[in-house]
Amino acid sequence: MKPFQVVVGNVGHVYDGSNWMSACAVYSKYINMSKSNIGRAAGEPVTLFHNGEIKREYFGTLEQQD
């Protein structure tokens, strides 16, 4: 397992690698897609992991709906 992973709600793993800058870029890209309601990432949560621990987390709009 690589040290950095980005996971998006119903999309799954979208990044699995060793580069912090690349992981952050992918994380930001999917947050923008989630906020913009684009494609499968629309409204979905986005999580950035480092060595299996959550480092950053965006909850998305789907988590806030009742």
C-alpha positions as CSV (number, residue, x, y, z in Angstrom):
1,M,0.0,0.0,0.0
2,K,1.3,3.4,-0.9
3,P,1.4,6.1,1.8
4,F,-1.2,8.4,0.3
5,Q,-4.8,7.5,-0.8
6,V,-7.8,9.6,-1.8
7,V,-11.2,8.0,-1.5
8,V,-14.4,9.5,-2.9
9,G,-17.8,8.4,-1.7
10,N,-19.4,6.0,-4.2
11,V,-16.5,6.3,-6.7
12,G,-13.9,4.6,-4.5
13,H,-10.1,5.0,-4.6
14,V,-9.1,7.7,-7.0
15,Y,-5.4,8.1,-6.0
16,D,-2.9,5.6,-4.4
17,G,0.6,6.9,-4.6
18,S,3.7,8.2,-2.9
19,N,3.5,11.9,-3.8
20,W,2.0,14.3,-1.3
21,M,1.5,17.1,-3.9
22,S,-0.3,14.8,-6.3
23,A,-2.5,13.4,-3.6
24,C,-3.5,17.0,-2.6
25,A,-4.1,18.0,-6.2
26,V,-6.5,15.0,-6.7
27,Y,-8.1,15.7,-3.3
28,S,-8.8,19.3,-4.3
29,K,-10.0,18.3,-7.8
30,Y,-12.6,15.9,-6.4
31,I,-13.8,18.4,-3.7
32,N,-14.4,20.9,-6.6
33,M,-16.3,18.2,-8.5
34,S,-18.4,17.3,-5.4
35,K,-19.2,21.0,-4.7
36,S,-20.0,21.6,-8.4
37,N,-22.3,18.5,-8.6
38,I,-20.3,17.1,-11.5
39,G,-20.6,13.4,-12.4
40,R,-20.4,10.5,-10.0
41,A,-18.5,12.7,-7.5
42,A,-21.5,15.1,-7.1
43,G,-22.2,15.8,-3.4
44,E,-19.9,12.9,-2.4
45,P,-17.5,13.0,0.6
46,V,-13.7,13.1,-0.2
47,T,-11.1,11.8,2.2
48,L,-7.3,12.0,2.0
49,F,-5.4,9.3,3.9
50,H,-1.7,9.2,4.9
51,N,-0.5,5.8,6.0
52,G,-4.1,4.7,6.7
53,E,-5.0,7.7,8.9
54,I,-7.3,10.5,7.8
55,K,-5.4,13.7,7.2
56,R,-8.1,15.7,5.4
57,E,-11.8,15.1,5.0
58,Y,-14.6,16.9,3.1
59,F,-18.0,15.6,4.1
60,G,-19.9,16.5,0.9
61,T,-23.5,17.7,0.6
62,L,-25.0,14.2,0.6
63,E,-24.0,13.6,4.2
64,Q,-25.9,16.7,5.3
65,Q,-29.3,15.7,3.7
66,D,-32.0,14.1,5.8
